Amino acid sequence: IGWTSSGQAHFGSGVMKTSIAAPSGKVEISSYNTPPAEGTASLYDATVTPTASGLHPDTLEIYVDNGVVFSKRLASESDHILPKTGFMIAARGRSKELLNELAEGSTIALEKEWANTTYSDFSHLIQAGPMLLSNGVAVTASESFNSSITEKQHPRTFVGVDASNRIIWAVMDGRDPMHSMGGTIAET
């Protein structure tokens, strides 16, 4: 779902490619908050995890704040603590070679390419699933979610839009036998 501060909302596919332009080429971000595989790059955000763990020692870490590279170092020489603002890019192999061309003090920007360009206009985005209802009709497709996610009881957060186009959020507590066990996707 994407939405604006004025309440406009849109549901649909959240497929997006994120990349960074380096002097000799573009580097696609292939994962988030997980160590990059050989030849790829990952973006880490401190709002998700305070440190980057499990990085291969040859990983290049690039720390960015307000669009400016403020530090670069190898994972073997790092404490992996993420900046409280900004983000960190971890890169290996060819991605590492390209991003290593960025000097400290360089300005960079994340380039986002949406499969559904409607999302370019939204200020707030969450990618989640599976879809529960579409135009008031139950959606039964699992969207390739593992059955342990869809068929077991878990805490749930869900969002929808009513006939007046108001955005409605609901939260279901769970994993507490004295209070609430949560719900399956069908129960939700």
GIJO-V685364 format. One record per pair of residues at least 12 apart in sequence whose C-alpha atoms are under 10 Angstrom apart, sorted by the first residue. I is the first residue (numbers start at 1). J is the second residue. D is the distance in Angstrom with one decimal. If there is no record, write none. Layout:
[[I | J | D] [I | J | D]]
This chain:
[[1 | 13 | 8.5] [1 | 14 | 7.8] [1 | 119 | 8.6] [1 | 122 | 9.4] [1 | 124 | 8.3] [1 | 125 | 5.9] [1 | 126 | 5.6] [1 | 127 | 6.5] [1 | 128 | 8.1] [1 | 129 | 9.7] [1 | 159 | 8.3] [1 | 160 | 8.8] [2 | 14 | 9.0] [2 | 118 | 8.8] [2 | 119 | 6.3] [2 | 120 | 9.2] [2 | 121 | 8.7] [2 | 122 | 5.6] [2 | 123 | 7.4] [2 | 124 | 5.6] [2 | 125 | 4.4] [2 | 126 | 6.6] [2 | 127 | 8.6] [3 | 119 | 8.6] [3 | 121 | 8.8] [3 | 122 | 5.5] [3 | 123 | 6.5] [3 | 124 | 5.3] [3 | 125 | 6.6] [3 | 126 | 9.1] [3 | 167 | 8.6] [4 | 121 | 8.2] [4 | 122 | 5.4] [4 | 123 | 5.4] [4 | 124 | 6.2] [4 | 125 | 9.0] [5 | 122 | 8.8] [5 | 123 | 7.4] [5 | 124 | 8.0] [7 | 161 | 9.7] [7 | 165 | 7.6] [7 | 166 | 6.7] [7 | 167 | 6.8] [8 | 122 | 8.4] [8 | 161 | 9.6] [8 | 165 | 7.4] [8 | 166 | 8.3] [8 | 167 | 8.3] [9 | 119 | 9.7] [9 | 122 | 8.2] [9 | 124 | 9.4] [9 | 125 | 9.7] [9 | 160 | 9.1] [9 | 161 | 7.6] [9 | 165 | 7.7] [9 | 166 | 8.5] [9 | 167 | 7.4] [10 | 118 | 8.1] [10 | 119 | 7.9] [10 | 122 | 8.8] [10 | 125 | 9.6] [10 | 160 | 9.7] [10 | 161 | 8.9] [11 | 118 | 9.9] [11 | 119 | 9.4] [11 | 125 | 10.0] [11 | 126 | 9.9] [11 | 127 | 9.6] [11 | 131 | 9.0] [11 | 134 | 9.2] [11 | 160 | 8.8] [11 | 161 | 9.3] [12 | 116 | 7.9] [12 | 118 | 9.4] [12 | 119 | 9.1] [12 | 127 | 9.4] [12 | 131 | 9.2] [13 | 114 | 9.2] [13 | 115 | 7.7] [13 | 116 | 6.8] [13 | 119 | 9.5] [13 | 127 | 8.5] [13 | 128 | 9.8] [14 | 114 | 7.4] [14 | 115 | 7.4] [14 | 116 | 7.2] [14 | 117 | 9.9] [14 | 119 | 8.1] [14 | 125 | 8.9] [14 | 126 | 8.4] [14 | 127 | 6.0] [14 | 128 | 8.6] [15 | 113 | 8.7] [15 | 114 | 6.2] [15 | 115 | 5.5] [15 | 116 | 7.4] [15 | 119 | 10.0] [15 | 127 | 8.9] [16 | 112 | 6.7] [16 | 113 | 5.5] [16 | 114 | 4.4] [16 | 115 | 5.9] [16 | 116 | 8.2] [16 | 117 | 9.5] [16 | 119 | 9.5] [17 | 29 | 7.4] [17 | 30 | 8.3] [17 | 110 | 10.0] [17 | 111 | 8.1] [17 | 112 | 5.8] [17 | 113 | 5.1] [17 | 114 | 6.6] [17 | 115 | 8.2] [18 | 30 | 8.0] [18 | 31 | 9.6] [18 | 43 | 9.5] [18 | 110 | 6.4] [18 | 111 | 5.5] [18 | 112 | 4.6] [18 | 113 | 6.4] [18 | 114 | 8.8] [19 | 41 | 9.3] [19 | 43 | 9.9] [19 | 109 | 8.5] [19 | 110 | 5.8] [19 | 111 | 5.1] [19 | 112 | 6.7] [19 | 113 | 8.4] [20 | 41 | 9.8] [20 | 89 | 9.8] [20 | 98 | 9.9] [20 | 99 | 8.5] [20 | 108 | 7.0] [20 | 109 | 6.3] [20 | 110 | 5.3] [20 | 111 | 6.0] [20 | 112 | 9.0] [21 | 98 | 9.0] [21 | 99 | 8.4] [21 | 102 | 9.5] [21 | 108 | 7.2] [21 | 109 | 7.6] [21 | 110 | 8.0] [21 | 111 | 7.9] [22 | 95 | 9.5] [22 | 97 | 9.7] [22 | 98 | 6.0] [22 | 99 | 5.8] [22 | 100 | 8.5] [22 | 101 | 6.8] [22 | 102 | 6.6] [22 | 108 | 8.2] [23 | 98 | 7.4] [23 | 99 | 8.2] [23 | 100 | 9.7] [23 | 101 | 6.6] [23 | 102 | 7.3] [24 | 97 | 9.4] [24 | 98 | 6.3] [24 | 99 | 8.8] [24 | 101 | 7.9] [24 | 102 | 9.9] [25 | 95 | 9.3] [25 | 98 | 6.7] [25 | 99 | 8.9] [26 | 95 | 8.6] [26 | 98 | 7.9] [26 | 99 | 8.9] [26 | 111 | 9.7] [27 | 39 | 9.9] [27 | 40 | 8.0] [27 | 41 | 7.3] [27 | 91 | 9.3] [27 | 94 | 8.8] [27 | 95 | 5.9] [27 | 96 | 9.0] [27 | 97 | 10.0] [27 | 98 | 7.3] [27 | 99 | 7.5] [27 | 111 | 10.0] [28 | 40 | 7.6] [28 | 41 | 6.8] [28 | 42 | 8.7] [28 | 95 | 8.1] [28 | 110 | 9.6] [28 | 111 | 9.2] [28 | 112 | 9.9] [29 | 41 | 5.1] [29 | 42 | 5.3] [29 | 43 | 6.6] [29 | 89 | 8.6] [29 | 90 | 9.4] [29 | 91 | 9.1] [29 | 95 | 9.2] [29 | 110 | 9.2] [29 | 111 | 9.9] [30 | 42 | 5.8] [30 | 43 | 8.3] [30 | 91 | 10.0] [31 | 43 | 6.6] [31 | 44 | 8.8] [31 | 90 | 9.8] [32 | 44 | 5.8] [32 | 45 | 8.0] [32 | 48 | 9.7] [32 | 89 | 9.2] [32 | 90 | 9.7] [33 | 45 | 6.7] [33 | 46 | 9.0] [33 | 48 | 7.5] [33 | 49 | 7.3] [33 | 50 | 10.0] [33 | 51 | 9.1] [33 | 52 | 7.1] [33 | 53 | 9.0] [33 | 88 | 9.3] [33 | 89 | 9.4] [33 | 90 | 9.3] [34 | 49 | 10.0] [34 | 52 | 7.5] [34 | 53 | 8.0] [34 | 54 | 8.1] [34 | 55 | 8.4] [34 | 90 | 9.1] [35 | 52 | 7.7] [35 | 53 | 7.5] [35 | 54 | 6.3] [35 | 55 | 5.3] [35 | 56 | 7.7] [35 | 59 | 8.8] [35 | 89 | 10.0] [35 | 90 | 7.2] [35 | 91 | 8.6] [35 | 92 | 9.5] [36 | 54 | 9.6] [36 | 55 | 7.6] [36 | 56 | 8.5] [36 | 59 | 8.2] [36 | 89 | 9.4] [36 | 90 | 6.6] [36 | 91 | 6.3] [36 | 92 | 6.8] [36 | 93 | 9.7] [36 | 95 | 9.8] [37 | 55 | 9.5] [37 | 56 | 9.0] [37 | 59 | 9.6] [37 | 90 | 9.9] [37 | 91 | 8.3] [37 | 92 | 7.0] [37 | 93 | 8.7] [38 | 56 | 9.3] [38 | 58 | 9.8] [38 | 59 | 9.0] [38 | 91 | 8.1] [38 | 92 | 5.3] [38 | 93 | 5.5] [38 | 94 | 8.2] [38 | 95 | 8.7] [38 | 96 | 9.3] [39 | 59 | 10.0] [39 | 91 | 7.3] [39 | 92 | 5.0] [39 | 93 | 3.9] [39 | 94 | 4.9] [39 | 95 | 5.5] [39 | 96 | 7.2] [39 | 97 | 9.1] [40 | 59 | 10.0] [40 | 90 | 8.5] [40 | 91 | 5.9] [40 | 92 | 5.7] [40 | 93 | 6.8] [40 | 94 | 7.2] [40 | 95 | 5.4] [40 | 96 | 7.7] [41 | 59 | 9.2] [41 | 60 | 9.2] [41 | 61 | 9.8] [41 | 89 | 6.7] [41 | 90 | 5.5] [41 | 91 | 4.2] [41 | 92 | 6.5] [41 | 93 | 8.9] [41 | 94 | 9.3] [41 | 95 | 6.1] [41 | 96 | 7.5] [41 | 99 | 9.2] [42 | 61 | 9.7] [42 | 88 | 8.4] [42 | 89 | 5.7] [42 | 90 | 5.2] [42 | 91 | 6.4] [42 | 92 | 9.2] [42 | 95 | 9.8] [43 | 61 | 9.8] [43 | 62 | 9.6] [43 | 87 | 7.0] [43 | 88 | 5.9] [43 | 89 | 4.6] [43 | 90 | 6.4] [43 | 91 | 8.9] [44 | 61 | 9.9] [44 | 63 | 9.5] [44 | 82 | 7.5] [44 | 83 | 9.5] [44 | 86 | 9.3] [44 | 87 | 5.8] [44 | 88 | 5.1] [44 | 89 | 6.2] [44 | 90 | 7.6] [45 | 82 | 7.1] [45 | 83 | 8.1] [45 | 84 | 8.5] [45 | 85 | 8.4] [45 | 86 | 7.4] [45 | 87 | 5.1] [45 | 88 | 6.7] [45 | 89 | 9.1] [46 | 81 | 8.5] [46 | 82 | 5.5] [46 | 83 | 6.4] [46 | 84 | 5.9] [46 | 85 | 7.4] [46 | 86 | 8.1] [46 | 87 | 6.9] [46 | 88 | 8.6] [47 | 82 | 9.3] [47 | 83 | 9.6] [47 | 84 | 7.7] [47 | 85 | 8.6] [47 | 86 | 9.7] [47 | 87 | 9.4] [49 | 81 | 9.3] [49 | 82 | 8.0] [50 | 80 | 8.6] [50 | 81 | 6.2] [50 | 82 | 5.6] [50 | 83 | 8.1] [50 | 84 | 8.1] [51 | 79 | 8.1] [51 | 80 | 5.4] [51 | 81 | 4.5] [51 | 82 | 5.3] [51 | 83 | 8.9] [51 | 88 | 9.8] [52 | 75 | 9.4] [52 | 78 | 9.9] [52 | 79 | 8.6] [52 | 80 | 5.2] [52 | 81 | 6.6] [52 | 82 | 7.0] [52 | 88 | 8.8] [52 | 90 | 8.9] [53 | 75 | 9.7] [53 | 79 | 9.4] [53 | 80 | 7.0] [53 | 81 | 9.2] [54 | 75 | 9.6] [54 | 80 | 9.7] [55 | 74 | 9.8] [55 | 75 | 6.6] [55 | 76 | 8.7] [55 | 80 | 8.7] [55 | 90 | 8.2] [55 | 91 | 9.6] [55 | 92 | 9.8] [56 | 74 | 9.3] [56 | 75 | 6.9] [56 | 76 | 7.8] [56 | 90 | 9.8] [56 | 91 | 9.8] [56 | 92 | 8.6] [57 | 74 | 6.8] [57 | 75 | 5.0] [57 | 76 | 4.4] [57 | 77 | 8.1] [57 | 78 | 9.2] [57 | 92 | 9.8] [58 | 73 | 9.8] [58 | 74 | 6.1] [58 | 75 | 6.3] [58 | 76 | 6.7] [58 | 77 | 9.6] [58 | 90 | 10.0] [58 | 91 | 8.8] [58 | 92 | 7.0] [58 | 93 | 8.8] [58 | 96 | 9.2] [59 | 73 | 8.5] [59 | 74 | 5.7] [59 | 75 | 5.3] [59 | 76 | 7.8] [59 | 89 | 9.7] [59 | 90 | 6.2] [59 | 91 | 5.5] [59 | 92 | 5.1] [59 | 93 | 8.3] [59 | 96 | 7.4] [60 | 72 | 7.1] [60 | 73 | 5.9] [60 | 74 | 4.6] [60 | 75 | 6.1] [60 | 76 | 9.0] [60 | 77 | 9.8] [60 | 78 | 9.7] [60 | 88 | 10.0] [60 | 89 | 7.9] [60 | 90 | 5.5] [60 | 91 | 5.2] [60 | 92 | 6.5] [60 | 93 | 9.3] [60 | 95 | 9.3] [60 | 96 | 6.1] [60 | 97 | 9.0] [60 | 99 | 8.4] [60 | 100 | 7.6] [61 | 73 | 5.4] [61 | 74 | 5.8] [61 | 75 | 6.3] [61 | 76 | 9.8] [61 | 77 | 9.7] [61 | 78 | 8.2] [61 | 80 | 8.2] [61 | 82 | 10.0] [61 | 88 | 6.6] [61 | 89 | 5.7] [61 | 90 | 4.6] [61 | 91 | 6.7] [61 | 92 | 9.3] [61 | 96 | 8.9] [61 | 99 | 9.6] [61 | 100 | 9.3] [62 | 74 | 8.8] [62 | 75 | 9.9] [62 | 87 | 8.5] [62 | 88 | 5.5] [62 | 89 | 5.1] [62 | 90 | 6.5] [62 | 91 | 8.3] [62 | 96 | 9.7] [62 | 99 | 8.2] [62 | 100 | 8.5] [62 | 102 | 8.9] [62 | 103 | 9.7] [62 | 104 | 8.9] [63 | 81 | 9.9] [63 | 82 | 7.8] [63 | 83 | 7.2] [63 | 86 | 7.7] [63 | 87 | 6.1] [63 | 88 | 4.5] [63 | 89 | 6.5] [63 | 90 | 8.9] [63 | 104 | 9.1] [64 | 82 | 9.8] [64 | 83 | 8.0] [64 | 85 | 8.5] [64 | 86 | 5.5] [64 | 87 | 5.4] [64 | 88 | 6.0] [64 | 89 | 7.9] [64 | 104 | 9.3] [64 | 105 | 9.3] [64 | 106 | 9.4] [64 | 107 | 8.7] [64 | 108 | 8.2] [64 | 109 | 9.5] [65 | 83 | 7.7] [65 | 84 | 9.1] [65 | 85 | 6.2] [65 | 86 | 4.2] [65 | 87 | 6.6] [65 | 88 | 8.8] [65 | 107 | 9.4] [65 | 108 | 9.6] [66 | 85 | 8.1] [66 | 86 | 6.3] [66 | 87 | 9.2] [66 | 107 | 8.6] [66 | 108 | 9.0] [66 | 109 | 9.2] [67 | 86 | 7.7] [67 | 87 | 9.3] [67 | 105 | 9.4] [67 | 106 | 8.3] [67 | 107 | 5.4] [67 | 108 | 5.2] [67 | 109 | 5.8] [67 | 110 | 8.5] [68 | 86 | 9.1] [68 | 103 | 9.6] [68 | 104 | 7.7] [68 | 105 | 5.7] [68 | 106 | 5.6] [68 | 107 | 4.4] [68 | 108 | 6.1] [68 | 109 | 8.5] [69 | 86 | 9.7] [69 | 87 | 9.8] [69 | 88 | 9.3] [69 | 102 | 7.7] [69 | 103 | 7.1] [69 | 104 | 5.0] [69 | 105 | 5.2] [69 | 106 | 5.5] [69 | 107 | 6.4] [69 | 108 | 7.3] [70 | 103 | 8.8] [70 | 104 | 5.3] [70 | 105 | 5.9] [70 | 106 | 8.2] [70 | 107 | 9.5] [71 | 88 | 9.4] [71 | 103 | 8.7] [71 | 104 | 5.9] [71 | 105 | 8.4] [72 | 88 | 9.5] [72 | 89 | 9.5] [72 | 90 | 9.9] [72 | 99 | 9.9] [72 | 100 | 8.2] [72 | 102 | 9.0] [72 | 103 | 8.1] [72 | 104 | 6.9] [73 | 90 | 9.8] [73 | 100 | 9.5] [74 | 90 | 9.2] [74 | 91 | 9.6] [75 | 90 | 8.5] [75 | 91 | 9.8] [128 | 157 | 9.8] [128 | 158 | 9.2] [129 | 142 | 8.7] [129 | 143 | 7.6] [129 | 144 | 9.9] [129 | 145 | 8.3] [129 | 150 | 9.8] [129 | 158 | 8.8] [129 | 185 | 9.8] [130 | 142 | 6.2] [130 | 143 | 6.0] [130 | 144 | 8.7] [130 | 145 | 7.4] [130 | 149 | 9.7] [130 | 150 | 8.4] [130 | 158 | 9.8] [130 | 185 | 8.2] [131 | 143 | 8.0] [131 | 158 | 9.4] [131 | 159 | 9.8] [131 | 160 | 9.8] [131 | 185 | 9.5] [132 | 158 | 8.8] [132 | 159 | 9.6] [132 | 160 | 9.3] [132 | 185 | 7.6] [132 | 186 | 8.3] [132 | 188 | 8.0] [133 | 160 | 8.6] [134 | 160 | 9.6] [135 | 161 | 9.7] [135 | 162 | 9.7] [135 | 163 | 9.6] [136 | 162 | 9.5] [136 | 163 | 9.9] [138 | 186 | 9.3] [139 | 186 | 9.8] [140 | 185 | 9.5] [140 | 186 | 8.7] [142 | 185 | 9.2] [147 | 184 | 9.8] [147 | 185 | 9.8] [148 | 184 | 9.3] [149 | 184 | 7.8] [149 | 185 | 8.0] [150 | 183 | 9.1] [150 | 184 | 5.8] [150 | 185 | 5.1] [150 | 186 | 7.8] [150 | 187 | 9.8] [150 | 188 | 9.9] [151 | 183 | 8.5] [151 | 184 | 5.1] [151 | 185 | 6.4] [151 | 186 | 7.6] [151 | 187 | 9.2] [152 | 181 | 9.8] [152 | 182 | 8.8] [152 | 183 | 7.1] [152 | 184 | 5.2] [152 | 185 | 8.0] [152 | 186 | 9.8] [152 | 187 | 10.0] [153 | 174 | 7.5] [153 | 175 | 7.9] [153 | 180 | 9.7] [153 | 181 | 6.3] [153 | 182 | 5.1] [153 | 183 | 4.1] [153 | 184 | 4.5] [153 | 185 | 8.0] [153 | 186 | 9.8] [153 | 187 | 8.6] [153 | 188 | 9.4] [154 | 172 | 8.4] [154 | 173 | 7.9] [154 | 174 | 5.6] [154 | 175 | 6.5] [154 | 176 | 9.9] [154 | 180 | 9.4] [154 | 181 | 6.8] [154 | 182 | 4.6] [154 | 183 | 5.4] [154 | 184 | 6.5] [154 | 185 | 8.8] [154 | 188 | 9.8] [155 | 171 | 7.7] [155 | 172 | 5.4] [155 | 173 | 4.8] [155 | 174 | 4.2] [155 | 175 | 6.9] [155 | 176 | 9.5] [155 | 180 | 8.5] [155 | 181 | 7.4] [155 | 182 | 4.6] [155 | 183 | 6.6] [155 | 184 | 8.8] [155 | 188 | 9.8] [156 | 170 | 8.2] [156 | 171 | 5.8] [156 | 172 | 5.0] [156 | 173 | 6.8] [156 | 174 | 7.7] [156 | 182 | 6.8] [156 | 183 | 7.1] [156 | 184 | 8.6] [156 | 185 | 8.6] [156 | 188 | 7.7] [157 | 169 | 7.3] [157 | 170 | 5.8] [157 | 171 | 4.4] [157 | 172 | 6.2] [157 | 173 | 8.6] [157 | 188 | 9.3] [158 | 170 | 5.4] [158 | 171 | 6.5] [158 | 172 | 8.5] [158 | 188 | 8.5] [159 | 171 | 8.9] [172 | 188 | 8.4]]
